[in-house]
Amino acid sequence: MSDKDIHPIRFLSPRHWPMWLALGFLRTCVALPYRWQVKLGAGLGALLYRLLPSRRRIARTNLELAFPELDGAERERLVQRVFRSGGISIFESGLSWWGDRKRLEPLGHMEGLEHLEAAMARGNGVILLSAHITCLEIGGRLLSFHQPFQVMYKRQRNPLFEAVLKRSRERHYRRAIQRHDVRGMIRGLKEHRACWYAPDQDFGRKNAVFVPFFGVPTATVTATSRFAAITGAAVVPFFPFRREDGSGYDLTLLPALDDFPSGDDQADTARISQLIEQQVRKAPDQYLWLHRRFRTMPEGEKRVYS
């Protein structure tokens, strides 16, 4: 995307002014020390916790289903930490879009890079299997310093935000393709590229099966198996997590999944869901519990969101 794609003339309408102000503020904050940005994000998260009651309800519902063993007070503290993590992720996004490599690279603490390198050496492309961890934006940028890859993403409703996001991702990654562009994903894998992909959002019943996620039958797309079957790509799990001491991020790459795909989409999708759950349990407050992950329920089951 060229500069003209986000030229101010295209977005002079007053309806875009709040987004201009937000992006301008975020761009300015990139110059602040990293730890200051984390503190600002934590403060923003605390404010959003109070200002967004509908998202509070979603997070509470998700955590009631996923962690029934917690009492009400424990669960509410976790909800607050989820918002804190979400607030920090906003500033992390600014860093990932506009931060320079010299400043960002020391924040990444890589483990398992050899698994990705071995999978790339096979020459069939790699599906970087991930999940919607709140620091995924900066985690992806940090990984890109070691291995170029393309990303699949969901188009944003706000056209100005979409333009900025797409331009940033196309600047830092091999290619940014929209979620519905299945051909683009397959093309990248057939060109022997690494492709970031997270199948852990609710897109309805189409091309999905119900598999356990934190003990809840959850609609999950089977695309990971299909992509791997069509292209022969290896599936290498990748999970970034924010360090609580403010020293950066743990970027973990696991060995490529063996015997995948198995030919059984249900079993393969359940395996992926279990893997994501295992990783989320390491830092549950850093997962995107503000999303209606359990929106689509099996036939006959009562909806969980009011």
N, C-alpha and C positions, 0 to 999 in steps of 0.2 A: 504494500500500500504506500503510495507516495504522499508527500506533504500536503498536496492539494486535497487529499481525501478527508483531512480533518482541518481544512482551512477555516478560520473563524467565520468567513462570509457564509458558509453553508449552515452555520448554527447561530445566527444572530437573533433568532426568536427568543423572547423573554422566557419561554418554557425551558430553554437550555441554560439560562444563567445560573441556577443553583448547581448544576453539574459542572459548569465552568469554574465556579468558586470552589467546589469540593476538590476538583482535580488540581486547580492551582494551589490550594492549600497543601494537598498531598505532595505535589511536585516540590514545593518549597521545603517540606519536612524531610525530604530525602537528604538534605544537607546536614541534618542534625545527627549527633552521635547515635549509633545503633541502640544503645540501652535507653536513651531518651525516647526514641520512637516506640520501643516496647512499652515504656511506662505510659506514653500518650495513648497507645492502643488499648492498654488495660483500662485506662480511664474512660476512653470512648466506649469500650465494651460495657462498663458499669452503667454508663449513661443510657446505652441502647437497651440494656436490661430493663430499665425503668420506662423507656419510651415506647417499647414494642411489645405490648401485652399479647398480641396474637402469636408472635414468635416465642414468647415465654411459654404459652400454652402448648405449642407444638413441641418444644424441647422437653417440657415436663412429661407430655404423653409418651414421647419416644423413650425417655429414660425410665419411666414407670414400666414400660414393656421390656426394655433391655436389661434393667437392673432392679428386678422386683425385690431383691434381698436388701436394698437400701431403705432406711426409714425416711420419712418425709423431710426431715431437716437435712439429712445427708444428701438427699436427691436435690434439694433446692440449692445447696451449696455447689453441687456439680453443675446445675443449670447456670448459676452465676459464673462459674469458671468457663463454661461453654461460651457465654457471651464475652467474657474477657478474652478468650482465645480468638473469637471472631473479630473483636475490635483490633487486636494486634495484627490479624491477617490483613486488614485494610492497609496498614502502614507497610507491611511486608510486600503487598502488591506494588505499592509505589516504589519500593526499593528494587523489586524485580524488574519493573518497567524502565526505571530511569537511573538506577545505581550502576556505577562502573565496575568492571570486573576486578580491578585492583583492590577495591574496597570490599567487595562481596566475597571473593574467593576464600579468604581466611575464615569465614563463617561456616563453611561447609566441612563437615567431618564425615568422610566417606568410608563405608565398609562394604566389601563385597564387589568392588568394581571389576574384579577378575571374572565374576560370573557373567556380567554383561559383555565383557571383551571376548570371552569364550563363545558366547552365543552369537555375537556378531561375526566371529570367525567362521561360523558354519555357512554363512552366505545366503541365508533365507529370510533375513529380516528378523526383527525382534519386537514383540509386543511388550512394552513396558507397562505391566499390569499394576495399577495403583488404585487409590481410593480418594474420596473427598476429605482428606485431612486439611485442616484450615491453613496450614503453611504450604500447601501444594504449589502455589504460584512461585514463591521464592525457592522452594525445593527443586522445582523444575529448572529454574534459571541456574542454580548451583550445579545441578547435574549436567547441564549443557556445556559447562566448561570442560567436562571430561569426555562427553560423547554427544555429538549433534543428533537431534531427533526431531520428529514432527509431532504435533499435538492435535488432538481432537477436542473440540470445545463446543459449548452450547451458545448459540447466538443470544446477545443481550437485547432486551426490549428497548432500552434507551439508545437511540442512534449515535449520539455523541460518545457515550461510554463504549459502545460496540466498536466505533472507529478507532478510539484510542487503544482499546484492548487488542483488537486485531492487528493494528500496526505494530504494537509492541511485540506481540508473539511472532509476527512475521520477521521482525528485526532480529530476534534472539534465537528463533528455531528454524529448522529447515523449511517447514511449512505449517500453517495453521488451517485446519479443515473443520468445517462445521459438523455437528453430530450426525446429521442426516446424510452426509456425503460418504456413504459406505464405499463407493468406488474410489474416492480419494484415499481412504484408509488402505484399501487393498492394493491400490497402485503403489503407495509408498512402501508397503511390505514387499511387494514383488520387485521393487527397485532396491531391495536389501537394506532398507532403512530401519532405524529404531523408531517406534511409534508409541507415544504415551497414550494410555487408554484406561479409563476408570468406569467400570460397569455397575457402580453401586448407587445409582439413583433410580427412582421409580418413574418409568416411562409408560406405565400401563401394562395391559395384558399382551399386546402385540409383541411377538418374538421373545416372549418371556416365559419363565417357569417359576413356580413357587418353591423356594428352598429355605431352609432355616437360616435366620440371621438373628443372633442373640435369642434363639428359641422361638422366634416368630416366623410363621410362613410368609415369605417376602417375595414379591414379584421382582425377578432379576433377569435381565436380558441374557440371552445365550450367545451373544455376538462374539465373545472371546473364543469360544470353541470353533465357531464358523470361520472367523478370520484365520485362525491357526490351521484349520483343515484345508482351506482354499489356497493358502500361500506357503504352508510348511514352516511358518515363522515359529521361533522359540518364544516361550512366554516366561519373561523374567520379572518377578515381583519387585516393585520399588516403593519404599515407604519413607517419607521424610517426617521427622518430628522435631519440634522446637525444644531446645534445652532449657530447663527451668532456671539455670544459673545465668542466663543471658549471654552465653558464650557462642551461640549460633545454633546449628542444626545437625542432627544425626541423620545421614542419608544412607539407608540400608538397601542393598541389592541382594536378593536371595538367589540361590541356584535356579536355573531354568526348570520349570515343572517337567517331571519325567512322565512318560506315557500320557502325554496330552497333545491333542484331544484323544479321548478314549473311544469315541464313537457314540457315547451316551451323553447327550447334552444335559440331561437332568443331573447326572452324577458329576459331570465336569463343573457345572454352575454351582452345585452345592459345595464342591471342593474349593472353588474360588471364594465363595461367600464365607466359608469357614476360615480360610486364610486371612481374609480381610478382618473378620471378627477378632481373630487372635492378635492381629496387629493393633486394632483399635483399643483392645483391652489394656494395652501398654500405657496409653495416655488417652482415656475416654473423653476428656475435656477438649481434646484437639480434633475431634471428629465433628463433621457438619450435622449436628443433631437439630439444627434449625430448619432442615429440609423435611418434608413429609415423606419419610422413607417408607412408611407402612400405609401409604394412601390407598393402594390397590390391594384389596383383600380377596381371598378365595371366595368363590360363589357361596352365598348363604351366610358369610361371616359379617358381623356388624362392623361398620366403619368406626375407626378409632379416634378420628379428629372431629371435634364439634364445629 
